Amino acid sequence: MRHLLVLVISVLALGFPLAAGAAPIPIKVVVLTTFESGADTGDRPGEFQFWAERLPLTRTLTVPGIERPVRYSEDGVLGVVTGMRGRARESVAALALDPQFDLTRAYWIVAGIAGVDPRAGSIGSAAWARYIVDADPIFEIEDREIPPDWPYGLYSLATPRPGVKGSAVGSSGMVWKLDAGLTDWAFALTRDTPLPDSPALQKDRSRYPEEPVAQQPPFVFIGDALGATRFWHGQRRTQWARDWVKLWTDGHGVFAMTDCEDQGVMDVLSLYGRLGRVDARRVLVLRTASNYSYEPLGHSQAVRFAEGGALAGFEAAYRVGSPVVKALVAGWDTYATTLPREAKP
């Protein structure tokens, strides 16, 4: 009896269901967001609230290792607030290991805000990524102390200087090429999605007369994401980001969005994909712009956030991401076994 009591207490502490032989919940789509400002519903929104309220995601469960309860719908959509920066990696690992869910055929959509390169997009815009690049494993020298012929003090591990592709064996895969057909399908489905604009965003865009793309109203495009747990900003760092993405993608990727979590999410999904717990081919990354990655020429490069930029990013993430979620669920008879592809004329 004592051993049984200890077992029951242990199971309760871990948050696992007690029902013997309970089948795991089959999940069709996982929506990953990184933070919520307050409650999941009914107050000032963060990345998650529109998903919880509008899909809606009405049921909740506790997953050991994830700070907030996860929410899910009866038709198989699971929404998660992973936490920001390094915590996202831990939360995705906890989710992949949780026996409450069957994630073997689930599609994953990362839907969060980011900083956008003014050459690639404007605030409120949304980018589907083809490449995710890790910027965490890195050598760093303070820029005021770098050799005179270096452009910046950031460079790859196991290399002598910037501009040389190195190695991060044992710490990161460094670059992940997402399934091109799946990404193209999501983009084709959402490319004409109307995105919110406002006088405040228009005013902020006008500060970039030297960048034609930054002055455009919000739009949907394909652009790659750079992940680093540190928050960086500025013209020189943006040039480093452009160079870093090109370096690690062998010239194929184009830097568009800077965020703090995508590299951790992809690293974990790749590891668990090898074990068959998830299908790492079924990953989409959607980043929406809440701010620019640098200030206009001639201005201080101290971080400045545009009025209404975060809210525009939250709205864009739901407006662009939700049609993909709904299409995957509606077409599950096909998409359970076959990845969607863009229809060709």
Secondary structure, DSSP 8 states (H G I E B T S, - for coil): -HHHHHHHHHHHHHT---STT---EE-SEEEEE---SSSSSSSS--SSHHHHHHTT--EEE--TT-SS-EEE-TTSEEEEE--STHHHHHHHHHHHH-TTEE-TT-EEEEEEEEEE-TTT--TT-EEE-SEEEE-SS-EE--GGGS-TT-S-SEE-TT-SSTT-----TTT---EEE--HHHHHHHHHHHTT------HHHHHHHTT-TT-TGGGS---EEE-EEEE-SS---SHHHHHHHHHHHHHHTTT---EEEEESSHHHHHHHHHHHHHTTSS-TTSEEEEEEEEEESS--TTS--S----TTHHHHHHHHHHHHHHHHHHHHHHTHHHHTTS-------
